[in-house]
Amino acid sequence: MHIIFDNDGVLVDSEPVINAAAIQGLREYGVDAKPDDFLPFVGAGEDRYIGGVAEQYGLTYRVEMKERVHDIYYDLIADRLRPHPGALEVLEAVSSLPGKAALASSSDHAKIRASLKAAGIPVDAFDLIVSGEEVPRKKPYPDIYTETARRLGADPSECVVIEDAVNGVQAAKAAGMICVAVTTSFNREQLEDAGADYIVPGLSAILSLGILA
């Protein structure tokens, strides 16, 4: 099996940080957003994450809003970003398996690399990294996962996706992949409703499932 990791909310504990950055950034455009406003857009990439909330408040989204939020995010992550418990151990375990390890995130490539660096996760832990900039449609569409499988030279049925978000689970299942969801961003019921095959409380529990080999 090939293992495909989402990044935000799975490997790095970045959801609270990007949430804070988005609230601060949108405030500069006159939007007084609340943390829960962003939940429907988690995992769908920052254009939708920021743009969806902006539109709810009657503001037309512009790419400069994302750029401003990213600037704030980069200022925050040095002191606030950490790997999720078990992330490094799981990546080490996966490295000894016969399949490949990939990272597929709806975020821009620059944000992916900045997040990994701040969290102390080496880029070379992955055989492949695919960003949201490289596919026409973001999650919950399956594009990023089907593209990752294509680049791995693998059939989707040979891939296990590790996700945390409803949008991500839906994307993985639409791509025809097994999906393991961690309850770091959404609760068990929400992830079950999205179609997750397995639900675990944290990354370390994935190793006991027996599906990664």
Sequence and secondary structure as in RCSB ss.txt:
>XXXX:A:sequence
MHIIFDNDGVLVDSEPVINAAAIQGLREYGVDAKPDDFLPFVGAGEDRYIGGVAEQYGLTYRVEMKERVHDIYYD
LIADRLRPHPGALEVLEAVSSLPGKAALASSSDHAKIRASLKAAGIPVDAFDLIVSGEEVPRKKPYPDIYTETAR
RLGADPSECVVIEDAVNGVQAAKAAGMICVAVTTSFNREQLEDAGADYIVPGLSAILSLGILA
>XXXX:A:secstr
 EEEE  BTTTB  HHHHHHHHHHHHHTTT    GGGGGGGTTS HHHHHHHHHHHTT    HHHHHHHHHHHHH
HHHHH  B TTHHHHHHHHHTSSS EEEEESS HHHHHHHHHHHT  GGG SEEEEGGGSSS TTSSHHHHHHHH
HHT  GGGEEEEE SHHHHHHHHHTT EEEEETTSS HHHHHHHT SEEESSGGGGGGSS   
